[in-house]
Amino acid sequence: MPHLLLVAAHPDPDSFTLALARRMAAAATAAGATVTLHDLYRTAFDPRLTVAEARGQPSDDPLVTAHIHDLVTADALIVLHPNWWGGPPALLKGWIDRVFAPGAAYDFEKKIDEGGLPIPLLRTRAALIVNTSNTAEAREATVFGDPLERMWRDCLLGFCGVQGIDRWVLRIIATSTPEQRAAWLSDAECRVTALLQALTSPRPA
């Protein structure tokens, strides 16, 4: 039974981002997965990296430790957040800083960052990043260069060893119709099902 970790970050509990997260969690549970859903704005998670953590020491915050455990034991990861200024909400960035910790998500040969190549540690086999956006795809690519793509795929998940990385961008949220949102919610269920099926399929010899 695969373990799926979902992390959602949006201050509005009635946001479409949270609607997607709840639908995906329900679909994964119905498919037989063990699901952990962290709605970061509805928890007491403190995004502020401590001095000790910034120096590579383990966190002494029990909530951070619990979130790290959820990450390192996850077979699959789904993260949902809006695109704000080309990045995730500050709370989610703080979660990344504290939970993708050295010794948990990655490490270095000498246990210290001296500019060398990292040792990826995550066992997570697949990740899906879901972004809600009000920027047209062509403008995102030509004007902004899609920084979220580089951040998630190259700077974070690939760095920590996640191999199967996919990203789904829903746009334009501000002008989307109820019919479009219903279609997206149905698509979200299908994507979760496909993700779990890929996890349970036999690996090639």
C-alpha positions as CSV (number, residue, x, y, z in Angstrom):
1,M,0.0,0.0,0.0
2,P,1.8,3.2,-1.1
3,H,2.1,6.2,1.1
4,L,1.1,9.4,-0.5
5,L,2.1,12.8,1.0
6,L,0.0,15.8,-0.1
7,V,1.1,19.3,0.9
8,A,-1.2,22.2,0.1
9,A,-0.5,25.9,0.7
10,H,-3.2,28.6,0.3
11,P,-4.5,31.0,2.9
12,D,-8.1,30.7,1.8
13,P,-9.7,27.4,2.9
14,D,-12.3,27.9,0.1
15,S,-9.6,28.3,-2.6
16,F,-9.5,26.0,-5.7
17,T,-6.1,24.9,-4.6
18,L,-7.6,23.4,-1.4
19,A,-10.5,21.9,-3.4
20,L,-8.0,20.1,-5.6
21,A,-6.1,18.9,-2.6
22,R,-9.1,17.5,-0.9
23,R,-10.3,15.8,-4.1
24,M,-6.9,14.2,-4.7
25,A,-6.6,13.0,-1.1
26,A,-10.1,11.4,-1.4
27,A,-9.3,9.7,-4.7
28,A,-6.0,8.3,-3.3
29,T,-7.7,7.0,-0.2
30,A,-10.4,5.3,-2.3
31,A,-7.6,3.7,-4.4
32,G,-6.1,2.1,-1.3
33,A,-3.2,4.4,-0.6
34,T,-2.2,5.6,2.8
35,V,-2.6,9.4,2.6
36,T,-1.2,12.2,4.7
37,L,-2.5,15.7,3.9
38,H,-0.8,18.7,5.3
39,D,-2.8,21.9,4.8
40,L,0.0,24.3,5.9
41,Y,-2.1,27.4,6.6
42,R,-4.5,25.4,8.9
43,T,-1.6,24.0,11.0
44,A,0.7,25.5,13.5
45,F,3.8,24.9,11.3
46,D,6.4,27.6,11.8
47,P,8.2,28.3,8.5
48,R,11.2,30.1,10.2
49,L,14.4,28.2,9.8
50,T,16.4,28.2,13.1
51,V,20.1,29.0,13.3
52,A,20.9,25.4,14.2
53,E,18.9,24.1,11.2
54,A,20.7,26.6,8.9
55,R,23.9,25.1,10.1
56,G,22.8,21.5,9.2
57,Q,21.7,20.4,12.7
58,P,18.6,18.4,13.3
59,S,15.5,20.3,14.2
60,D,14.2,20.2,17.8
61,D,10.7,21.2,16.7
62,P,8.5,18.1,17.0
63,L,6.2,19.2,14.3
64,V,9.1,19.7,11.8
65,T,10.4,16.3,12.8
66,A,7.0,14.7,12.1
67,H,6.8,16.4,8.7
68,I,10.3,15.2,7.9
69,H,9.2,11.7,8.7
70,D,6.2,12.0,6.4
71,L,8.5,13.2,3.6
72,V,11.2,10.5,3.9
73,T,8.6,7.7,4.1
74,A,6.5,8.9,1.2
75,D,6.4,6.8,-1.9
76,A,4.8,9.7,-3.8
77,L,4.5,13.4,-3.2
78,I,1.9,15.9,-4.4
79,V,2.4,19.6,-3.7
80,L,-0.3,22.2,-4.5
81,H,0.2,25.9,-4.4
82,P,-0.5,29.1,-6.4
83,N,2.1,30.9,-8.5
84,W,2.9,34.1,-6.6
85,W,5.6,36.3,-8.0
86,G,7.2,33.3,-9.8
87,G,7.4,31.3,-6.5
88,P,5.4,29.5,-3.9
89,P,3.7,31.2,-0.9
90,A,6.3,32.1,1.8
91,L,4.9,29.5,4.2
92,L,5.5,26.7,1.7
93,K,9.0,28.0,1.0
94,G,9.7,27.9,4.8
95,W,8.3,24.4,4.9
96,I,10.8,23.4,2.2
97,D,13.7,25.0,4.0
98,R,12.9,23.1,7.2
99,V,11.6,19.7,5.9
100,F,14.0,19.1,3.0
101,A,16.7,18.9,5.6
102,P,20.3,17.7,5.3
103,G,20.6,14.2,6.5
104,A,16.9,13.6,5.6
105,A,16.4,14.7,2.0
106,Y,20.0,14.9,0.9
107,D,23.5,14.9,2.3
108,F,27.1,15.5,1.4
109,E,30.1,13.2,1.6
110,K,31.7,15.1,4.5
111,K,28.3,15.9,6.0
112,I,28.9,19.6,5.2
113,D,28.2,21.7,2.1
114,E,31.6,22.6,0.5
115,G,30.2,23.1,-3.0
116,G,30.4,19.5,-4.0
117,L,27.7,17.3,-5.5
118,P,24.9,16.2,-3.1
119,I,24.0,12.7,-2.1
120,P,20.2,12.3,-2.7
121,L,18.4,10.5,0.1
122,L,14.7,10.6,-0.7
123,R,13.0,7.3,-1.5
124,T,10.1,9.1,-3.1
125,R,9.5,7.5,-6.5
126,A,7.2,10.1,-8.0
127,A,6.1,13.7,-7.4
128,L,3.4,15.8,-8.9
129,I,3.5,19.6,-8.5
130,V,0.1,21.3,-9.0
131,N,0.2,25.1,-9.6
132,T,-2.8,27.4,-10.0
133,S,-1.9,30.5,-12.1
134,N,-3.4,33.6,-13.7
135,T,-0.6,33.9,-16.2
136,A,-1.0,32.6,-19.8
137,E,1.4,29.8,-20.7
138,A,3.1,31.7,-23.6
139,R,3.7,34.8,-21.4
140,E,5.0,32.6,-18.5
141,A,7.5,31.0,-20.9
142,T,8.7,34.0,-22.8
143,V,8.5,36.8,-20.3
144,F,9.2,35.0,-16.9
145,G,11.0,31.8,-18.0
146,D,8.8,29.6,-15.7
147,P,11.0,29.8,-12.6
148,L,8.7,27.3,-10.7
149,E,9.6,24.6,-13.2
150,R,13.3,25.0,-12.5
151,M,12.8,25.3,-8.8
152,W,10.8,22.1,-8.3
153,R,12.4,19.9,-11.0
154,D,16.0,20.9,-10.9
155,C,16.8,22.8,-7.7
156,L,14.8,20.7,-5.2
157,L,13.3,17.4,-6.2
158,G,16.0,16.3,-8.6
159,F,18.6,17.5,-6.2
160,C,17.1,15.2,-3.5
161,G,16.8,12.1,-5.8
162,V,13.1,12.1,-6.9
163,Q,13.2,10.7,-10.4
164,G,9.6,10.8,-11.6
165,I,8.6,14.5,-11.6
166,D,5.6,15.9,-13.2
167,R,4.0,19.3,-13.1
168,W,0.4,20.4,-13.8
169,V,-0.4,24.1,-14.2
170,L,-4.0,25.2,-14.2
171,R,-4.7,28.5,-15.8
172,I,-6.4,31.0,-16.0
173,I,-8.0,30.5,-12.6
174,A,-9.4,34.0,-12.2
175,T,-11.6,33.7,-15.3
176,S,-12.3,29.9,-15.1
177,T,-15.9,28.8,-15.3
178,P,-17.6,26.3,-13.0
179,E,-17.6,23.8,-15.8
180,Q,-13.8,24.2,-16.3
181,R,-13.2,23.8,-12.6
182,A,-15.4,20.7,-12.5
183,A,-13.3,19.3,-15.4
184,W,-10.1,20.1,-13.5
185,L,-11.3,18.3,-10.4
186,S,-12.2,15.2,-12.4
187,D,-8.7,15.4,-14.1
188,A,-7.2,15.6,-10.6
189,E,-8.7,12.3,-9.7
190,C,-7.4,10.7,-12.9
191,R,-3.9,12.0,-12.3
192,V,-3.8,10.6,-8.8
193,T,-5.0,7.2,-10.1
194,A,-2.4,7.2,-12.7
195,L,0.3,8.2,-10.2
196,L,-0.6,5.3,-7.9
197,Q,-0.8,2.8,-10.7
198,A,2.7,3.8,-11.8
199,L,3.9,3.1,-8.2
200,T,2.4,-0.3,-8.0
201,S,3.4,-1.4,-11.5
202,P,6.3,-3.9,-11.6
203,R,9.7,-2.2,-12.3
204,P,11.5,-3.4,-15.5
205,A,14.2,-5.9,-14.9
